[in-house]
Amino acid sequence: MISGNLLVIGAGQLGNELMRLSWSADINIADQDAVLTIIEHHKPFLVINAAAYTAVDKAESDPQTAFAVNKDGPAHLARACAKFGSALVHVSTDYVFDGN
């Protein structure tokens, strides 16, 4: 049994299902200050990151947003969780780009 708070980030398909089990936070994970604020405020035992930029076709034409959400956001969450002693589970996708 897990004691303490559970924080679910993201309101997509997976996030909505996880919200049935716990509570969620709808924040912009690309905003480092927002991430630090919510983790510091709730001090969750466990954070599940189900947030992602999932518009695959648009990711190629808007790589800045895709990287902000899918690269920088999880990094912000990892740093905030480490700072406040929360465990982090990051859920990824099966969509992979070859780098070209």
Buried (B, 14 or more C-beta within 10 A) or exposed (E): EEEEBBBBBBBEEBBEEBBEEBEBBEBBBBBBEBBBEBBEEBEBBBBBBBBBBBEEEEBEEEEEBBBBBBEBBBEBBBBBBEEBEBBBEBBEEEEEEEEE
